[in-house]
Amino acid sequence: MSRRYFLWWGYLELEGTASKLRGDPLEQGQNILFGMGNPLLDICAIVDKDFLCKYGLKTNDQILADEKHKGLFDELVSKFKVEYRAGGSTQNSVKVAQWMIQQPHKVATFFGCIGKDKFGDILKEKAEEAHVDAHYYEQSEQPTGTCAACITGDNRSLVANLAAANCYRREKHLDLKENWQLVEKAKVYYIAEAATFAREQGFETEDIKEIAKKAQRLPKVNKKRQRIIVFTQGKDDTIVATADNVTAYPVLDIKQDDIVDTNGAGDAFVGGFLSQLLYDQPLEECIRGGHYAANVIIRHSGCTFPETPDFH
């Protein structure tokens, strides 16, 4: 069995036997990175203040859609010029990892749930354009999850409707032989969880280094591999805890005027980190890849990037 890596809850756990990833992704082929999460179709448009007022939106905010936002997404598409992007935290991360690697295409596999509708069709197209091998569970109970990015000047109001993203059925998708084979083929797995880890664990501290230490020391089934904790803090240092020490890695400097949009920076860090992990690079190089990817993404609107990376 090859070495496999699992990254979730903001920390990295190494599992498997002592054998390493051999060579680089160019030799490993497709589907060696596996991501699973809530897929969303990002719908971005420059809107007017009347549109914000109609749906009770603030100029710079992030909310979950409720009943009063029911018609927002269709009206956004019909009234304004929109751009579509494959989104959702985990999907963004594997998309960035694929961008960092470039070739071969479909290094990254993604599982999630969408609806059998026009937005689902568009999401499949956008995942294909990002060269991610997306295998969606498609159902008819809920529409495809969407995130409206309503842009006014330098501000953006984000409205997310998870919808189908909450309808994933393991027994109808993950457990299917052809899908489980893709899971088994992967060497690195990433699943994002949106929860406050320290509070859930009852750590009773807000000191990020102490939280990292406590998380690193949590009980672990496979004692053959040490746990590595990675916490990002936006513009502040990235904190990494191993069994031996806790290290702070400064992020890349950037002028305030060069920052366009910080949404997606965390997802981009994960993608950059994973891309170097696939190359079996040292931890420091994985962190550097994460910082590079995040630095690129915050210079663009949404989780977007130039055609090719300039990472050496």
KOLVOKE-351348 format. One record per residue (C-alpha): x, y, z; residue in one letter. Coordinates in steps of 0.02 Angstrom, whole numbers, padded with zeros to 5 digits, always signed. Layout:
N
XYZA/...
% end
This chain:
312
+00000+00000+00000M/+00067+00171-00047S/+00080+00318+00070R/-00084+00411+00083R/-00116+00583+00157Y/-00277+00647+00233F/-00306+00833+00261L/-00458+00894+00355W/-00508+01005+00500W/-00358+01113+00453G/-00230+00979+00490Y/-00134+00851+00391L/-00126+00669+00439E/-00010+00544+00356L/-00072+00366+00343E/-00016+00204+00262G/+00147+00109+00258T/+00324+00173+00246A/+00329+00179+00056S/+00329+00353-00019K/+00244+00434-00166L/+00359+00385-00308R/+00413+00516-00433G/+00303+00664-00476D/+00122+00684-00532P/+00176+00680-00715L/+00222+00499-00686E/+00084+00458-00563Q/-00054+00500-00690G/-00233+00550-00658Q/-00343+00544-00503N/-00205+00542-00371I/-00285+00688-00275L/-00461+00660-00207F/-00574+00798-00143G/-00751+00785-00075M/-00861+00929-00020G/-01003+01048-00061N/-00997+01099-00245P/-01066+01271-00286L/-01086+01362-00450L/-01017+01537-00421D/-01120+01666-00516I/-01030+01833-00522C/-01101+01997-00587A/-01086+02185-00566I/-01254+02240-00497V/-01337+02404-00446D/-01387+02458-00272K/-01571+02432-00312D/-01536+02247-00334F/-01449+02240-00164L/-01593+02333-00082C/-01723+02219-00160K/-01646+02067-00077Y/-01588+02153+00082G/-01403+02132+00045L/-01259+02230+00120K/-01122+02294+00004T/-00986+02187+00083N/-01055+02032+00167D/-01072+01843+00162Q/-01237+01758+00201I/-01335+01599+00172L/-01488+01620+00062A/-01660+01610+00143D/-01838+01619+00077E/-01826+01802+00025K/-01678+01762-00088H/-01773+01627-00184K/-01781+01725-00347G/-01611+01809-00332L/-01509+01687-00434F/-01623+01679-00586D/-01644+01868-00584E/-01457+01893-00572L/-01434+01788-00729V/-01575+01871-00826S/-01538+02051-00778K/-01348+02063-00776F/-01198+01999-00871K/-01134+01853-00767V/-00978+01745-00757E/-00989+01565-00699Y/-00855+01474-00599R/-00841+01305-00516A/-00841+01345-00331G/-00862+01280-00155G/-00716+01267-00033S/-00650+01093-00073T/-00682+01109-00259Q/-00586+01274-00259N/-00439+01189-00172S/-00424+01044-00294V/-00449+01167-00438K/-00300+01270-00377V/-00196+01112-00352A/-00232+01061-00532Q/-00183+01235-00591W/-00018+01228-00497M/+00022+01058-00573I/-00042+01098-00749Q/-00007+00928-00829Q/-00072+00798-00835P/-00254+00853-00830H/-00372+00771-00706K/-00241+00742-00574V/-00382+00794-00456A/-00545+00698-00429T/-00694+00783-00347F/-00854+00710-00275F/-01007+00810-00224G/-01193+00827-00255C/-01282+00936-00385I/-01456+00950-00458G/-01518+00892-00627K/-01539+01069-00692D/-01460+01205-00799K/-01344+01265-00660F/-01286+01085-00636G/-01246+01072-00821D/-01147+01235-00814I/-01052+01176-00659L/-01001+01017-00749K/-00937+01121-00894E/-00837+01236-00779K/-00758+01090-00685A/-00708+01017-00853E/-00630+01183-00905E/-00528+01181-00743A/-00468+01005-00791H/-00539+00931-00631V/-00612+00756-00646D/-00779+00794-00562A/-00897+00649-00529H/-01057+00725-00460Y/-01202+00634-00381Y/-01350+00706-00475E/-01523+00709-00396Q/-01690+00797-00424S/-01744+00840-00247E/-01643+01002-00233Q/-01569+01121-00362P/-01382+01139-00388T/-01298+01239-00251G/-01254+01416-00302T/-01160+01566-00234C/-01206+01736-00301A/-01064+01864-00299A/-01151+02032-00316C/-01016+02161-00353I/-01034+02348-00324T/-00874+02448-00346G/-00739+02368-00239D/-00866+02274-00133N/-00948+02106-00155R/-01100+02032-00069S/-01098+01842-00068L/-01259+01742-00054V/-01241+01553-00045A/-01380+01428-00070N/-01311+01256-00027L/-01467+01164-00088A/-01409+01003-00174A/-01239+01014-00091A/-01324+00949+00067N/-01404+00801-00021C/-01255+00687-00050Y/-01297+00502-00028R/-01149+00389+00005R/-01242+00230-00038E/-01297+00300-00206K/-01130+00370-00259H/-00974+00341-00153L/-01011+00156-00128D/-01031+00122-00314L/-00890+00013-00376K/-00831+00130-00514E/-00827+00278-00393N/-00743+00186-00250W/-00607+00133-00371Q/-00565+00318-00393L/-00554+00338-00203V/-00436+00190-00192E/-00330+00257-00335K/-00294+00421-00245A/-00138+00453-00141K/-00193+00617-00060V/-00366+00656+00009Y/-00438+00824+00058Y/-00604+00855+00146I/-00641+01028+00218A/-00748+01048+00372E/-00820+01217+00421A/-00816+01212+00612A/-00720+01291+00753T/-00599+01151+00792F/-00534+01213+00959A/-00707+01243+01031R/-00768+01074+00970E/-00622+00991+01058Q/-00640+01092+01219G/-00462+01159+01213F/-00506+01314+01318E/-00377+01425+01235T/-00376+01550+01093E/-00187+01548+01071D/-00159+01478+00897I/+00006+01394+00941K/-00069+01309+01093E/-00217+01250+00989I/-00094+01179+00862A/+00002+01088+00999K/-00157+01014+01074K/-00223+00961+00905A/-00058+00877+00862Q/-00067+00775+01023R/-00244+00712+01000L/-00263+00521+01000P/-00217+00443+00834K/-00261+00270+00769V/-00109+00248+00657N/+00043+00278+00766K/+00166+00240+00625K/+00148+00416+00556R/+00155+00579+00651Q/+00014+00705+00635R/+00055+00875+00559I/-00056+01024+00601I/-00069+01170+00480V/-00167+01327+00530F/-00179+01479+00416T/-00218+01652+00487Q/-00246+01764+00337G/-00111+01897+00333K/-00031+01828+00491D/+00094+01685+00503D/+00045+01508+00455T/+00067+01395+00606I/+00132+01218+00585V/+00144+01093+00728A/+00237+00928+00724T/+00280+00810+00865A/+00444+00905+00889D/+00398+01088+00878N/+00280+01227+00824V/+00342+01339+00684T/+00274+01503+00616A/+00294+01534+00429Y/+00269+01715+00372P/+00155+01740+00222V/+00213+01831+00065L/+00213+02020+00072D/+00084+02109-00035I/+00037+02292-00051K/-00139+02335+00006Q/-00175+02413-00164D/-00136+02247-00248D/-00268+02152-00149I/-00426+02130-00252V/-00522+01995-00158D/-00472+01891-00007T/-00615+01767-00028N/-00542+01600-00077G/-00369+01635-00008A/-00383+01492+00117G/-00445+01372-00016D/-00301+01426-00127A/-00174+01394+00012F/-00238+01216+00027V/-00227+01192-00161G/-00049+01256-00169G/+00000+01150-00019F/-00076+00994-00095L/+00008+01023-00263S/+00180+01012-00182Q/+00128+00868-00071L/+00089+00772-00230L/+00268+00802-00283Y/+00321+00730-00114D/+00407+00894-00069Q/+00464+00934+00109P/+00339+01019+00224L/+00423+01189+00204E/+00401+01179+00016E/+00218+01132+00034C/+00192+01286+00143I/+00283+01393+00014R/+00169+01325-00123G/+00017+01366-00016G/+00076+01543+00017H/+00112+01570-00168Y/-00060+01511-00224A/-00150+01616-00093A/-00046+01769-00143N/-00099+01746-00325V/-00284+01721-00287I/-00304+01879-00181I/-00243+01981-00329R/-00394+01921-00431H/-00582+01926-00413S/-00649+01764-00341G/-00548+01604-00343C/-00472+01640-00513T/-00294+01640-00577F/-00188+01669-00733P/-00170+01530-00862E/-00008+01463-00790T/+00078+01482-00620P/+00247+01564-00597D/+00304+01455-00452F/+00485+01398-00445H/
% end
